[in-house]
Amino acid sequence: MKLSKKIIEELKQLVIVSGKKGHLPNGAVLIDSKTHKLLTSSPSLVAMNNDATAHAERLVISQYC
């Protein structure tokens, strides 16, 4: 799947926000495979929440489900 410019920009912003908050600079997006629309996104919150399970990938799944 080719990512749209909008989704790429969303990922860039997640990385910037995550890095500024003292986390590893990463983030995750969840995209609908049929419509290619952004469903949800999250930066990593491991350091801020002092929670080793607060990885961006896990957070987007939790937010969506």
N, C-alpha and C positions, 0 to 999 in steps of 0.2 A: 504494500500500500504506500502510495506517495503521500507525504504529509503536506498539508496546505501551509501557506505562509502564516496564516493565523495561528495554527497549532505550533509551528516552529517558534513564533514569537512568544506564545504562551510558555513554552518550555524554556526559552531564554530568560524570561522574567522569573520563572520559578527558580532557576539556577542562581540568578542574581539575588533574589530575596533570601534564599536558603543560605548563601554564602555570607550575606550581610548580617544574618542572625547568628553566625558562628557555627553553622552546620557545614557538613560537606556540601559543596555546590552541586546539588542534584535535585531532580524533581521527576514527577511522573504524570502522565495524562492517560485517561481512559477514553478510547475512541470507539464509536459505533462502527462495526465492520461493514455494515450495509450502507449507511448514509455518510460515513466518514466524518460525522459531527463529533465535536468534543462533548463528552458526557460529564467529566469531572477532572479536576487536577489537584495536585498537592505538592508542596515542597517537603523535603525531609525534615522531620521534627525530632530526631533522635536526641540531639544535645539540649534543645530547649525544654523538652518534656522529660529529660533524663530517663528515656525509655528506649531500650535497645530494639524494640519491635516497631518503633514509629518511623519506619522507612517509607519513603514516598509511595512506592509500589503498593505496599500493604494498605496505606491510608486511602488511596484512591478506590481500592476495592471495598474497603469498609464504608466509605462515603456513599458509594453507589448501591451497595447491597443493603 
